[in-house]
Amino acid sequence: MTSQASSHRRVVVVIGASSGIGRAAAHAFARDGAALVLAARSVVSLAEAEQECFELGAETLVVPTDVVDGSAVEALFAAAIERFGGVDVVVHTAAVVAYGRFVDIPADVFDKVMATNLTGTANVSRSALRLFESQGRGDLVLLGSLLGKIAVPFMGAYVTSKWSVHGLARVVQLEARRLPGVNVSLVSPGSVNTPAYLQAANYTGWQGRPPPPVDQPEKVAGAILRAADRPRRERSVGLANPFAVFGFRALPTVFDALVSPLMRVGGLSRYRIAPHAGNVMSPIPAGDAEHGPWGAVGLRTRRRAADDQPQLVLDGGSNEMDDTWDLAGSAVVTRHIDAPPTAVWAVLSDGWVYPTWVVGASRVRGVDPGWPEVGSRVHHSFGIWPAVISDTTEVLYSDPGRELVLKARGWPAGEANVRLVLAPDGATGTQVSIEEDVVAGPGGLMPRVLRQPIIVPRNKEALRRLSYLVEGRYRDEPQNSDAPH
């Protein structure tokens, strides 16, 4: 796509522009008036990023590129030169992640993480510096990481690759000192709200996530933009970064004792997942986006499909997860149900049977049309007649056939967030997981370590009731298993 370009526009190549920090950086440079060359592996995700940058007024060129292939990187720069006559800034953010103990990560997955993160950075740096030397000018901005300065368990491939990237960055910075007008900067973020953790390969059994505090990708993109405007050897993004580095270097015994339990609590969620290679070996366009589901994004500007008018929507008003729904540290209760996920979802989709399986719910007064779409509610009562409380349960997140996040209200008792996850279990069964915690009201005054033992037995009973209901319906009406996802 093209727009009217001005001769003063600088040309910026953003590699890794399909998702996360790279996509946020492309947006930042587009707003700054740059002409953009967008590169990543996924053609589909690049098309989405291109459209977003075009709407921000940028002239764009898309070049699908796998940075592991040095010849593809050279072709990327050749295409940029042919289109724009030169390149002013190169931003390299492409990276992949793998979770797991070092001995558990398959060798081919480990090698591909190293190839993408290290060899890819080397290929980009080599082509960029050669071009800049011939031009007599240019700024290269590489993306490092806090994990290029410290070590944590369960992310050995990524840690090893980022330590190597930091070493490579220092080498090219030293060698670029002899090139007037050529600058190399390193931007090192801590935890960032991107889809990388969900897209990562994983062999831990638990879904990964960024440990707090979590920054938004726009913050890192701002640091990248500043690095291009005012080059600096390194820019750190993340309030906790200096403390983590200090602990790793100055207090290694204390750091080593704490980092594994902290990683289990903060870096791994309570969602069980099967081993998988994620997007390491090949891209997964459906998972690419600027933001992940963590951190407080605040108000978002959306556009109505009908009239294309701007509309402000609070987090939770869209089908996207938010950190206020994070149930880290909550106990997960699981149960096998002898029916497929579609049959379980069919029961969850029937708001009128809500009191049948939810412990404490006594009756339903009404169900919003569209339940369980995001924002829809079941209007119910809790308690034993005549001492009942009327309130609602609202859907915060809905992935049909897979996941449901609810906010159950029962004031003055308070509010709780509840997450149900459905996963195929055997040929025709479903493993249903439930976790819950108080988010408002008097129950929040009790420490989690004390309130969770009270919540767990109720959730076990809720899953027992749900299983009886689902299995009974499925036996009597097997056609329910054909319900659409």
PASEBA-429967 format. One record per residue (C-alpha): residue number from 1; x, y, z; residue in one letter. Coordinates in steps of 0.2 Angstrom, whole numbers. Layout:
N
num->NUM c1->X c2->Y c3->Z residuo->A
...
END
This chain:
485
num->1 c1->0 c2->0 c3->0 residuo->M
num->2 c1->6 c2->18 c3->-3 residuo->T
num->3 c1->1 c2->35 c3->2 residuo->S
num->4 c1->9 c2->52 c3->-4 residuo->Q
num->5 c1->27 c2->51 c3->2 residuo->A
num->6 c1->37 c2->66 c3->6 residuo->S
num->7 c1->55 c2->67 c3->2 residuo->S
num->8 c1->60 c2->71 c3->20 residuo->H
num->9 c1->52 c2->55 c3->27 residuo->R
num->10 c1->65 c2->43 c3->34 residuo->R
num->11 c1->65 c2->25 c3->29 residuo->V
num->12 c1->63 c2->12 c3->43 residuo->V
num->13 c1->65 c2->-7 c3->41 residuo->V
num->14 c1->55 c2->-16 c3->55 residuo->V
num->15 c1->59 c2->-34 c3->56 residuo->I
num->16 c1->47 c2->-44 c3->67 residuo->G
num->17 c1->33 c2->-32 c3->63 residuo->A
num->18 c1->19 c2->-45 c3->63 residuo->S
num->19 c1->17 c2->-45 c3->82 residuo->S
num->20 c1->21 c2->-38 c3->99 residuo->G
num->21 c1->35 c2->-26 c3->101 residuo->I
num->22 c1->39 c2->-25 c3->82 residuo->G
num->23 c1->21 c2->-22 c3->78 residuo->R
num->24 c1->20 c2->-8 c3->91 residuo->A
num->25 c1->37 c2->-1 c3->84 residuo->A
num->26 c1->30 c2->0 c3->66 residuo->A
num->27 c1->15 c2->9 c3->73 residuo->H
num->28 c1->26 c2->22 c3->82 residuo->A
num->29 c1->37 c2->25 c3->67 residuo->F
num->30 c1->21 c2->27 c3->56 residuo->A
num->31 c1->14 c2->40 c3->68 residuo->R
num->32 c1->32 c2->48 c3->67 residuo->D
num->33 c1->30 c2->50 c3->48 residuo->G
num->34 c1->42 c2->37 c3->42 residuo->A
num->35 c1->41 c2->26 c3->27 residuo->A
num->36 c1->41 c2->8 c3->32 residuo->L
num->37 c1->47 c2->-9 c3->26 residuo->V
num->38 c1->39 c2->-22 c3->36 residuo->L
num->39 c1->46 c2->-39 c3->38 residuo->A
num->40 c1->42 c2->-56 c3->47 residuo->A
num->41 c1->38 c2->-74 c3->43 residuo->R
num->42 c1->19 c2->-73 c3->42 residuo->S
num->43 c1->12 c2->-65 c3->26 residuo->V
num->44 c1->-6 c2->-64 c3->34 residuo->V
num->45 c1->0 c2->-55 c3->50 residuo->S
num->46 c1->11 c2->-43 c3->39 residuo->L
num->47 c1->-4 c2->-38 c3->29 residuo->A
num->48 c1->-14 c2->-34 c3->45 residuo->E
num->49 c1->1 c2->-23 c3->51 residuo->A
num->50 c1->3 c2->-15 c3->34 residuo->E
num->51 c1->-15 c2->-10 c3->35 residuo->Q
num->52 c1->-13 c2->-3 c3->52 residuo->E
num->53 c1->2 c2->8 c3->47 residuo->C
num->54 c1->-6 c2->13 c3->31 residuo->F
num->55 c1->-21 c2->20 c3->41 residuo->E
num->56 c1->-8 c2->30 c3->51 residuo->L
num->57 c1->-2 c2->38 c3->36 residuo->G
num->58 c1->14 c2->28 c3->32 residuo->A
num->59 c1->20 c2->22 c3->15 residuo->E
num->60 c1->23 c2->4 c3->17 residuo->T
num->61 c1->32 c2->-10 c3->8 residuo->L
num->62 c1->30 c2->-28 c3->15 residuo->V
num->63 c1->43 c2->-41 c3->12 residuo->V
num->64 c1->40 c2->-58 c3->20 residuo->P
num->65 c1->57 c2->-64 c3->28 residuo->T
num->66 c1->64 c2->-78 c3->39 residuo->D
num->67 c1->79 c2->-70 c3->47 residuo->V
num->68 c1->87 c2->-87 c3->49 residuo->V
num->69 c1->90 c2->-87 c3->30 residuo->D
num->70 c1->104 c2->-74 c3->26 residuo->G
num->71 c1->100 c2->-73 c3->8 residuo->S
num->72 c1->82 c2->-69 c3->12 residuo->A
num->73 c1->88 c2->-55 c3->23 residuo->V
num->74 c1->99 c2->-48 c3->9 residuo->E
num->75 c1->84 c2->-49 c3->-2 residuo->A
num->76 c1->74 c2->-39 c3->11 residuo->L
num->77 c1->87 c2->-25 c3->10 residuo->F
num->78 c1->88 c2->-25 c3->-9 residuo->A
num->79 c1->69 c2->-23 c3->-10 residuo->A
num->80 c1->70 c2->-8 c3->2 residuo->A
num->81 c1->84 c2->0 c3->-8 residuo->I
num->82 c1->75 c2->-3 c3->-24 residuo->E
num->83 c1->59 c2->5 c3->-17 residuo->R
num->84 c1->65 c2->19 c3->-7 residuo->F
num->85 c1->83 c2->22 c3->-13 residuo->G
num->86 c1->91 c2->19 c3->4 residuo->G
num->87 c1->87 c2->14 c3->23 residuo->V
num->88 c1->89 c2->26 c3->37 residuo->D
num->89 c1->84 c2->15 c3->52 residuo->V
num->90 c1->84 c2->-4 c3->55 residuo->V
num->91 c1->74 c2->-11 c3->69 residuo->V
num->92 c1->76 c2->-29 c3->73 residuo->H
num->93 c1->64 c2->-37 c3->85 residuo->T
num->94 c1->61 c2->-54 c3->78 residuo->A
num->95 c1->62 c2->-68 c3->91 residuo->A
num->96 c1->54 c2->-84 c3->97 residuo->V
num->97 c1->53 c2->-92 c3->114 residuo->V
num->98 c1->53 c2->-109 c3->122 residuo->A
num->99 c1->48 c2->-115 c3->139 residuo->Y
num->100 c1->55 c2->-130 c3->147 residuo->G
num->101 c1->69 c2->-138 c3->157 residuo->R
num->102 c1->85 c2->-138 c3->146 residuo->F
num->103 c1->84 c2->-157 c3->145 residuo->V
num->104 c1->66 c2->-157 c3->141 residuo->D
num->105 c1->66 c2->-145 c3->126 residuo->I
num->106 c1->69 c2->-155 c3->110 residuo->P
num->107 c1->85 c2->-152 c3->102 residuo->A
num->108 c1->78 c2->-146 c3->85 residuo->D
num->109 c1->67 c2->-133 c3->95 residuo->V
num->110 c1->82 c2->-127 c3->105 residuo->F
num->111 c1->92 c2->-125 c3->89 residuo->D
num->112 c1->78 c2->-116 c3->80 residuo->K
num->113 c1->77 c2->-103 c3->95 residuo->V
num->114 c1->95 c2->-100 c3->94 residuo->M
num->115 c1->95 c2->-99 c3->75 residuo->A
num->116 c1->81 c2->-86 c3->75 residuo->T
num->117 c1->86 c2->-76 c3->89 residuo->N
num->118 c1->105 c2->-76 c3->87 residuo->L
num->119 c1->109 c2->-81 c3->69 residuo->T
num->120 c1->94 c2->-70 c3->64 residuo->G
num->121 c1->101 c2->-55 c3->73 residuo->T
num->122 c1->118 c2->-58 c3->65 residuo->A
num->123 c1->111 c2->-59 c3->48 residuo->N
num->124 c1->101 c2->-43 c3->50 residuo->V
num->125 c1->116 c2->-34 c3->58 residuo->S
num->126 c1->128 c2->-40 c3->45 residuo->R
num->127 c1->117 c2->-33 c3->30 residuo->S
num->128 c1->112 c2->-17 c3->39 residuo->A
num->129 c1->130 c2->-12 c3->44 residuo->L
num->130 c1->136 c2->-16 c3->26 residuo->R
num->131 c1->123 c2->-5 c3->19 residuo->L
num->132 c1->126 c2->9 c3->32 residuo->F
num->133 c1->144 c2->9 c3->28 residuo->E
num->134 c1->141 c2->11 c3->10 residuo->S
num->135 c1->129 c2->25 c3->13 residuo->Q
num->136 c1->139 c2->33 c3->26 residuo->G
num->137 c1->125 c2->34 c3->39 residuo->R
num->138 c1->111 c2->23 c3->47 residuo->G
num->139 c1->105 c2->18 c3->64 residuo->D
num->140 c1->103 c2->0 c3->69 residuo->L
num->141 c1->92 c2->-4 c3->84 residuo->V
num->142 c1->93 c2->-22 c3->91 residuo->L
num->143 c1->81 c2->-29 c3->104 residuo->L
num->144 c1->89 c2->-37 c3->119 residuo->G
num->145 c1->81 c2->-43 c3->135 residuo->S
num->146 c1->82 c2->-43 c3->154 residuo->L
num->147 c1->85 c2->-61 c3->151 residuo->L
num->148 c1->101 c2->-57 c3->142 residuo->G
num->149 c1->108 c2->-51 c3->158 residuo->K
num->150 c1->101 c2->-64 c3->171 residuo->I
num->151 c1->97 c2->-82 c3->170 residuo->A
num->152 c1->80 c2->-90 c3->175 residuo->V
num->153 c1->75 c2->-108 c3->174 residuo->P
num->154 c1->63 c2->-115 c3->161 residuo->F
num->155 c1->68 c2->-103 c3->148 residuo->M
num->156 c1->86 c2->-109 c3->144 residuo->G
num->157 c1->85 c2->-108 c3->125 residuo->A
num->158 c1->79 c2->-90 c3->126 residuo->Y
num->159 c1->91 c2->-85 c3->140 residuo->V
num->160 c1->106 c2->-92 c3->130 residuo->T
num->161 c1->101 c2->-84 c3->114 residuo->S
num->162 c1->98 c2->-67 c3->122 residuo->K
num->163 c1->115 c2->-67 c3->131 residuo->W
num->164 c1->122 c2->-71 c3->114 residuo->S
num->165 c1->113 c2->-56 c3->107 residuo->V
num->166 c1->119 c2->-44 c3->120 residuo->H
num->167 c1->137 c2->-50 c3->117 residuo->G
num->168 c1->135 c2->-48 c3->98 residuo->L
num->169 c1->128 c2->-31 c3->100 residuo->A
num->170 c1->143 c2->-25 c3->110 residuo->R
num->171 c1->154 c2->-32 c3->97 residuo->V
num->172 c1->146 c2->-23 c3->83 residuo->V
num->173 c1->145 c2->-7 c3->93 residuo->Q
num->174 c1->163 c2->-7 c3->96 residuo->L
num->175 c1->167 c2->-10 c3->78 residuo->E
num->176 c1->154 c2->3 c3->72 residuo->A
num->177 c1->164 c2->16 c3->81 residuo->R
num->178 c1->175 c2->18 c3->66 residuo->R
num->179 c1->160 c2->22 c3->55 residuo->L
num->180 c1->155 c2->40 c3->56 residuo->P
num->181 c1->136 c2->42 c3->55 residuo->G
num->182 c1->133 c2->24 c3->59 residuo->V
num->183 c1->125 c2->20 c3->76 residuo->N
num->184 c1->120 c2->4 c3->85 residuo->V
num->185 c1->108 c2->4 c3->100 residuo->S
num->186 c1->102 c2->-10 c3->111 residuo->L
num->187 c1->85 c2->-9 c3->119 residuo->V
num->188 c1->82 c2->-22 c3->133 residuo->S
num->189 c1->65 c2->-24 c3->140 residuo->P
num->190 c1->59 c2->-34 c3->155 residuo->G
num->191 c1->41 c2->-42 c3->155 residuo->S
num->192 c1->30 c2->-35 c3->141 residuo->V
num->193 c1->12 c2->-38 c3->137 residuo->N
num->194 c1->14 c2->-47 c3->120 residuo->T
num->195 c1->8 c2->-64 c3->113 residuo->P
num->196 c1->25 c2->-71 c3->113 residuo->A
num->197 c1->22 c2->-81 c3->129 residuo->Y
num->198 c1->6 c2->-89 c3->122 residuo->L
num->199 c1->15 c2->-92 c3->105 residuo->Q
num->200 c1->30 c2->-100 c3->113 residuo->A
num->201 c1->35 c2->-118 c3->113 residuo->A
num->202 c1->31 c2->-126 c3->129 residuo->N
num->203 c1->37 c2->-142 c3->138 residuo->Y
num->204 c1->33 c2->-137 c3->156 residuo->T
num->205 c1->15 c2->-143 c3->156 residuo->G
num->206 c1->10 c2->-125 c3->161 residuo->W
num->207 c1->6 c2->-110 c3->150 residuo->Q
num->208 c1->19 c2->-97 c3->152 residuo->G
num->209 c1->16 c2->-79 c3->155 residuo->R
num->210 c1->26 c2->-63 c3->159 residuo->P
num->211 c1->31 c2->-61 c3->177 residuo->P
num->212 c1->25 c2->-44 c3->185 residuo->P
num->213 c1->28 c2->-30 c3->183 residuo->P
num->214 c1->22 c2->-30 c3->165 residuo->V
num->215 c1->25 c2->-16 c3->153 residuo->D
num->216 c1->15 c2->-13 c3->137 residuo->Q
num->217 c1->23 c2->-15 c3->120 residuo->P
num->218 c1->20 c2->4 c3->116 residuo->E
num->219 c1->32 c2->8 c3->130 residuo->K
num->220 c1->46 c2->-2 c3->122 residuo->V
num->221 c1->42 c2->5 c3->105 residuo->A
num->222 c1->44 c2->22 c3->112 residuo->G
num->223 c1->62 c2->17 c3->118 residuo->A
num->224 c1->65 c2->10 c3->101 residuo->I
num->225 c1->60 c2->27 c3->93 residuo->L
num->226 c1->71 c2->37 c3->105 residuo->R
num->227 c1->85 c2->25 c3->101 residuo->A
num->228 c1->83 c2->29 c3->83 residuo->A
num->229 c1->82 c2->48 c3->86 residuo->D
num->230 c1->96 c2->48 c3->100 residuo->R
num->231 c1->107 c2->33 c3->99 residuo->P
num->232 c1->113 c2->26 c3->115 residuo->R
num->233 c1->123 c2->10 c3->119 residuo->R
num->234 c1->108 c2->3 c3->128 residuo->E
num->235 c1->91 c2->7 c3->135 residuo->R
num->236 c1->83 c2->-3 c3->148 residuo->S
num->237 c1->64 c2->-4 c3->149 residuo->V
num->238 c1->56 c2->-10 c3->165 residuo->G
num->239 c1->56 c2->-4 c3->183 residuo->L
num->240 c1->62 c2->-21 c3->190 residuo->A
num->241 c1->76 c2->-23 c3->178 residuo->N
num->242 c1->90 c2->-15 c3->188 residuo->P
num->243 c1->85 c2->-24 c3->204 residuo->F
num->244 c1->85 c2->-41 c3->195 residuo->A
num->245 c1->102 c2->-38 c3->188 residuo->V
num->246 c1->109 c2->-32 c3->205 residuo->F
num->247 c1->102 c2->-47 c3->213 residuo->G
num->248 c1->109 c2->-59 c3->200 residuo->F
num->249 c1->127 c2->-51 c3->200 residuo->R
num->250 c1->129 c2->-45 c3->218 residuo->A
num->251 c1->118 c2->-58 c3->228 residuo->L
num->252 c1->120 c2->-74 c3->218 residuo->P
num->253 c1->116 c2->-86 c3->232 residuo->T
num->254 c1->100 c2->-77 c3->237 residuo->V
num->255 c1->95 c2->-75 c3->218 residuo->F
num->256 c1->98 c2->-93 c3->215 residuo->D
num->257 c1->87 c2->-98 c3->230 residuo->A
num->258 c1->73 c2->-87 c3->225 residuo->L
num->259 c1->72 c2->-87 c3->206 residuo->V
num->260 c1->65 c2->-105 c3->203 residuo->S
num->261 c1->50 c2->-103 c3->215 residuo->P
num->262 c1->47 c2->-85 c3->209 residuo->L
num->263 c1->47 c2->-91 c3->191 residuo->M
num->264 c1->35 c2->-105 c3->195 residuo->R
num->265 c1->23 c2->-93 c3->203 residuo->V
num->266 c1->25 c2->-78 c3->192 residuo->G
num->267 c1->32 c2->-85 c3->175 residuo->G
num->268 c1->20 c2->-100 c3->173 residuo->L
num->269 c1->1 c2->-99 c3->174 residuo->S
num->270 c1->-10 c2->-113 c3->182 residuo->R
num->271 c1->-16 c2->-118 c3->164 residuo->Y
num->272 c1->-11 c2->-136 c3->160 residuo->R
num->273 c1->-5 c2->-138 c3->142 residuo->I
num->274 c1->2 c2->-152 c3->132 residuo->A
num->275 c1->20 c2->-151 c3->125 residuo->P
num->276 c1->20 c2->-141 c3->109 residuo->H
num->277 c1->32 c2->-132 c3->98 residuo->A
num->278 c1->22 c2->-116 c3->97 residuo->G
num->279 c1->28 c2->-104 c3->83 residuo->N
num->280 c1->46 c2->-109 c3->84 residuo->V
num->281 c1->47 c2->-120 c3->69 residuo->M
num->282 c1->34 c2->-110 c3->59 residuo->S
num->283 c1->23 c2->-95 c3->62 residuo->P
num->284 c1->5 c2->-95 c3->69 residuo->I
num->285 c1->-4 c2->-80 c3->61 residuo->P
num->286 c1->-19 c2->-82 c3->72 residuo->A
num->287 c1->-9 c2->-79 c3->88 residuo->G
num->288 c1->-1 c2->-63 c3->81 residuo->D
num->289 c1->-6 c2->-46 c3->88 residuo->A
num->290 c1->1 c2->-31 c3->96 residuo->E
num->291 c1->-4 c2->-35 c3->114 residuo->H
num->292 c1->-6 c2->-51 c3->124 residuo->G
num->293 c1->-19 c2->-53 c3->138 residuo->P
num->294 c1->-8 c2->-46 c3->152 residuo->W
num->295 c1->-6 c2->-29 c3->160 residuo->G
num->296 c1->-18 c2->-14 c3->161 residuo->A
num->297 c1->-21 c2->-8 c3->144 residuo->V
num->298 c1->-34 c2->4 c3->149 residuo->G
num->299 c1->-47 c2->12 c3->137 residuo->L
num->300 c1->-46 c2->6 c3->120 residuo->R
num->301 c1->-52 c2->14 c3->104 residuo->T
num->302 c1->-62 c2->3 c3->94 residuo->R
num->303 c1->-72 c2->5 c3->78 residuo->R
num->304 c1->-90 c2->-1 c3->75 residuo->R
num->305 c1->-91 c2->-12 c3->60 residuo->A
num->306 c1->-108 c2->-4 c3->56 residuo->A
num->307 c1->-104 c2->14 c3->55 residuo->D
num->308 c1->-85 c2->15 c3->57 residuo->D
num->309 c1->-87 c2->27 c3->71 residuo->Q
num->310 c1->-74 c2->28 c3->85 residuo->P
num->311 c1->-81 c2->20 c3->101 residuo->Q
num->312 c1->-72 c2->19 c3->118 residuo->L
num->313 c1->-74 c2->3 c3->127 residuo->V
num->314 c1->-68 c2->-2 c3->144 residuo->L
num->315 c1->-57 c2->-17 c3->146 residuo->D
num->316 c1->-68 c2->-32 c3->148 residuo->G
num->317 c1->-80 c2->-25 c3->136 residuo->G
num->318 c1->-72 c2->-35 c3->122 residuo->S
num->319 c1->-67 c2->-53 c3->120 residuo->N
num->320 c1->-50 c2->-50 c3->126 residuo->E
num->321 c1->-42 c2->-56 c3->142 residuo->M
num->322 c1->-36 c2->-43 c3->155 residuo->D
num->323 c1->-24 c2->-45 c3->170 residuo->D
num->324 c1->-38 c2->-41 c3->182 residuo->T
num->325 c1->-44 c2->-58 c3->177 residuo->W
num->326 c1->-28 c2->-66 c3->182 residuo->D
num->327 c1->-30 c2->-80 c3->194 residuo->L
num->328 c1->-12 c2->-83 c3->197 residuo->A
num->329 c1->-9 c2->-92 c3->214 residuo->G
num->330 c1->-27 c2->-99 c3->214 residuo->S
num->331 c1->-29 c2->-118 c3->216 residuo->A
num->332 c1->-35 c2->-127 c3->200 residuo->V
num->333 c1->-48 c2->-141 c3->201 residuo->V
num->334 c1->-50 c2->-153 c3->187 residuo->T
num->335 c1->-62 c2->-167 c3->183 residuo->R
num->336 c1->-64 c2->-179 c3->168 residuo->H
num->337 c1->-81 c2->-178 c3->160 residuo->I
num->338 c1->-86 c2->-193 c3->150 residuo->D
num->339 c1->-93 c2->-182 c3->135 residuo->A
num->340 c1->-84 c2->-171 c3->122 residuo->P
num->341 c1->-81 c2->-153 c3->124 residuo->P
num->342 c1->-95 c2->-148 c3->113 residuo->T
num->343 c1->-107 c2->-157 c3->125 residuo->A
num->344 c1->-99 c2->-148 c3->140 residuo->V
num->345 c1->-101 c2->-131 c3->131 residuo->W
num->346 c1->-119 c2->-134 c3->127 residuo->A
num->347 c1->-123 c2->-135 c3->146 residuo->V
num->348 c1->-112 c2->-120 c3->150 residuo->L
num->349 c1->-122 c2->-111 c3->136 residuo->S
num->350 c1->-138 c2->-114 c3->144 residuo->D
num->351 c1->-139 c2->-100 c3->157 residuo->G
num->352 c1->-156 c2->-107 c3->164 residuo->W
num->353 c1->-147 c2->-122 c3->172 residuo->V
num->354 c1->-134 c2->-111 c3->180 residuo->Y
num->355 c1->-140 c2->-115 c3->198 residuo->P
num->356 c1->-140 c2->-134 c3->194 residuo->T
num->357 c1->-121 c2->-135 c3->194 residuo->W
num->358 c1->-115 c2->-119 c3->203 residuo->V
num->359 c1->-114 c2->-121 c3->222 residuo->V
num->360 c1->-124 c2->-108 c3->231 residuo->G
num->361 c1->-135 c2->-102 c3->216 residuo->A
num->362 c1->-153 c2->-105 c3->221 residuo->S
num->363 c1->-163 c2->-99 c3->206 residuo->R
num->364 c1->-162 c2->-89 c3->189 residuo->V
num->365 c1->-173 c2->-74 c3->186 residuo->R
num->366 c1->-167 c2->-71 c3->168 residuo->G
num->367 c1->-153 c2->-74 c3->155 residuo->V
num->368 c1->-147 c2->-61 c3->143 residuo->D
num->369 c1->-149 c2->-65 c3->124 residuo->P
num->370 c1->-133 c2->-72 c3->117 residuo->G
num->371 c1->-126 c2->-80 c3->133 residuo->W
num->372 c1->-112 c2->-84 c3->135 residuo->P
num->373 c1->-106 c2->-70 c3->124 residuo->E
num->374 c1->-94 c2->-57 c3->132 residuo->V
num->375 c1->-104 c2->-45 c3->142 residuo->G
num->376 c1->-120 c2->-56 c3->143 residuo->S
num->377 c1->-127 c2->-60 c3->160 residuo->R
num->378 c1->-136 c2->-73 c3->170 residuo->V
num->379 c1->-148 c2->-64 c3->183 residuo->H
num->380 c1->-148 c2->-76 c3->198 residuo->H
num->381 c1->-150 c2->-77 c3->217 residuo->S
num->382 c1->-138 c2->-84 c3->229 residuo->F
num->383 c1->-142 c2->-92 c3->246 residuo->G
num->384 c1->-156 c2->-102 c3->254 residuo->I
num->385 c1->-174 c2->-96 c3->254 residuo->W
num->386 c1->-179 c2->-84 c3->262 residuo->P
num->387 c1->-161 c2->-77 c3->264 residuo->A
num->388 c1->-157 c2->-75 c3->246 residuo->V
num->389 c1->-146 c2->-61 c3->237 residuo->I
num->390 c1->-151 c2->-56 c3->219 residuo->S
num->391 c1->-137 c2->-51 c3->208 residuo->D
num->392 c1->-128 c2->-57 c3->191 residuo->T
num->393 c1->-114 c2->-67 c3->184 residuo->T
num->394 c1->-106 c2->-58 c3->168 residuo->E
num->395 c1->-96 c2->-66 c3->155 residuo->V
num->396 c1->-78 c2->-58 c3->154 residuo->L
num->397 c1->-71 c2->-69 c3->141 residuo->Y
num->398 c1->-78 c2->-83 c3->130 residuo->S
num->399 c1->-69 c2->-95 c3->118 residuo->D
num->400 c1->-83 c2->-106 c3->113 residuo->P
num->401 c1->-79 c2->-124 c3->117 residuo->G
num->402 c1->-63 c2->-120 c3->126 residuo->R
num->403 c1->-64 c2->-107 c3->139 residuo->E
num->404 c1->-76 c2->-96 c3->149 residuo->L
num->405 c1->-71 c2->-82 c3->162 residuo->V
num->406 c1->-85 c2->-76 c3->173 residuo->L
num->407 c1->-87 c2->-63 c3->186 residuo->K
num->408 c1->-99 c2->-69 c3->199 residuo->A
num->409 c1->-107 c2->-55 c3->209 residuo->R
num->410 c1->-117 c2->-58 c3->226 residuo->G
num->411 c1->-116 c2->-41 c3->235 residuo->W
num->412 c1->-114 c2->-37 c3->249 residuo->P
num->413 c1->-104 c2->-54 c3->250 residuo->A
num->414 c1->-93 c2->-47 c3->235 residuo->G
num->415 c1->-87 c2->-53 c3->218 residuo->E
num->416 c1->-76 c2->-67 c3->212 residuo->A
num->417 c1->-69 c2->-71 c3->195 residuo->N
num->418 c1->-71 c2->-89 c3->189 residuo->V
num->419 c1->-62 c2->-97 c3->174 residuo->R
num->420 c1->-67 c2->-114 c3->166 residuo->L
num->421 c1->-55 c2->-122 c3->153 residuo->V
num->422 c1->-61 c2->-137 c3->143 residuo->L
num->423 c1->-48 c2->-148 c3->134 residuo->A
num->424 c1->-51 c2->-165 c3->125 residuo->P
num->425 c1->-47 c2->-180 c3->136 residuo->D
num->426 c1->-46 c2->-196 c3->127 residuo->G
num->427 c1->-57 c2->-201 c3->112 residuo->A
num->428 c1->-73 c2->-193 c3->118 residuo->T
num->429 c1->-70 c2->-186 c3->135 residuo->G
num->430 c1->-66 c2->-168 c3->142 residuo->T
num->431 c1->-55 c2->-162 c3->156 residuo->Q
num->432 c1->-63 c2->-147 c3->164 residuo->V
num->433 c1->-53 c2->-136 c3->175 residuo->S
num->434 c1->-60 c2->-123 c3->186 residuo->I
num->435 c1->-51 c2->-109 c3->197 residuo->E
num->436 c1->-59 c2->-95 c3->206 residuo->E
num->437 c1->-54 c2->-81 c3->218 residuo->D
num->438 c1->-61 c2->-66 c3->226 residuo->V
num->439 c1->-59 c2->-49 c3->217 residuo->V
num->440 c1->-70 c2->-38 c3->228 residuo->A
num->441 c1->-79 c2->-37 c3->244 residuo->G
num->442 c1->-76 c2->-44 c3->262 residuo->P
num->443 c1->-68 c2->-60 c3->256 residuo->G
num->444 c1->-53 c2->-51 c3->249 residuo->G
num->445 c1->-48 c2->-46 c3->266 residuo->L
num->446 c1->-44 c2->-64 c3->270 residuo->M
num->447 c1->-27 c2->-69 c3->263 residuo->P
num->448 c1->-27 c2->-80 c3->248 residuo->R
num->449 c1->-18 c2->-94 c3->257 residuo->V
num->450 c1->-33 c2->-95 c3->269 residuo->L
num->451 c1->-48 c2->-92 c3->257 residuo->R
num->452 c1->-42 c2->-104 c3->243 residuo->Q
num->453 c1->-45 c2->-120 c3->255 residuo->P
num->454 c1->-63 c2->-114 c3->257 residuo->I
num->455 c1->-66 c2->-111 c3->238 residuo->I
num->456 c1->-58 c2->-127 c3->232 residuo->V
num->457 c1->-71 c2->-139 c3->240 residuo->P
num->458 c1->-85 c2->-129 c3->232 residuo->R
num->459 c1->-77 c2->-130 c3->215 residuo->N
num->460 c1->-75 c2->-149 c3->217 residuo->K
num->461 c1->-93 c2->-150 c3->220 residuo->E
num->462 c1->-97 c2->-138 c3->206 residuo->A
num->463 c1->-88 c2->-149 c3->194 residuo->L
num->464 c1->-96 c2->-165 c3->201 residuo->R
num->465 c1->-113 c2->-157 c3->197 residuo->R
num->466 c1->-108 c2->-151 c3->180 residuo->L
num->467 c1->-102 c2->-169 c3->176 residuo->S
num->468 c1->-118 c2->-177 c3->181 residuo->Y
num->469 c1->-128 c2->-164 c3->171 residuo->L
num->470 c1->-117 c2->-165 c3->155 residuo->V
num->471 c1->-116 c2->-184 c3->155 residuo->E
num->472 c1->-134 c2->-187 c3->158 residuo->G
num->473 c1->-139 c2->-175 c3->144 residuo->R
num->474 c1->-125 c2->-183 c3->132 residuo->Y
num->475 c1->-132 c2->-200 c3->135 residuo->R
num->476 c1->-150 c2->-195 c3->133 residuo->D
num->477 c1->-147 c2->-184 c3->118 residuo->E
num->478 c1->-130 c2->-188 c3->109 residuo->P
num->479 c1->-135 c2->-176 c3->95 residuo->Q
num->480 c1->-129 c2->-162 c3->107 residuo->N
num->481 c1->-111 c2->-168 c3->103 residuo->S
num->482 c1->-114 c2->-160 c3->86 residuo->D
num->483 c1->-116 c2->-143 c3->93 residuo->A
num->484 c1->-105 c2->-130 c3->84 residuo->P
num->485 c1->-89 c2->-124 c3->92 residuo->H
END
